Amino acid sequence: MDAKELESLPASELHERAVRYAVRHGDLGFLWNLLKVIPAAEAASGHDGETANDLSRVSALLSDALAAGEGDLGEALKPIYIDYLIQHPEA
């Protein structure tokens, strides 16, 4: 899929494809990057209270990474998923 096709997909679909591919292929780099950008994406999507919790608890970040395809957070992370899926078109 090209960028235009990916942009038309809902954030939840992009999240599912990108995370499933990264887990299946052991792409810890992508998963780590996702963990690093979640606090900023939460702040950008109006969930400021989540940011402080996430920075202090790695388990919260892991949980967020696995569920970060929904709602405002998913929308804020769409560019990350699209970029990753363009780099891995077989996902």
Summary of the structure (lengths in Angstrom):
residues: 91
radius of gyration: 12.5
end to end distance: 9.3
largest distance: 36.9
contacts: 266
relative contact order: 0.23
helix: 79%
strand: 0%
